[in-house]
């Protein structure tokens, strides 16, 4: 089962309304994505905590509908 880019982005935006989200389908198969998520919610969190927050936003779809996600998280400049 593949996941549409729009669904992936919607899940992330639901958890992080302020987020800038850029998603690339790495193989064109809907299973392998790279995502950059920039949100003030990450301020004060280490990279592992930031990634865990994004994975939690995916509501268990990682490993099922979504096979692989290369994730980059950032805090916006000035936040």
Steps between C-alpha positions, in 0.01 A plus 500: 500500500635838402437836663430814299723803557189700587404258776849504647510879495150524653599277793809709570314831462223378734760447774710807416272770352788750475724257314666552168494154342689392189452140385669311218394158372844342469403210273164601358336207680325679787698293751835680521495867592739769615345776710625823649286638781566844649297582811534709815365195689850350468664780700691363799472140376791291379490341155379163629213665689409705191488188283294316760249787493465467122468121516227540765318736261496221239267302728650155449518518120880469504589142410155439353381742234830685522806281459784752527533864601829689489420776748663838560359721772589860577399788722418818302758776512420743777283257696 
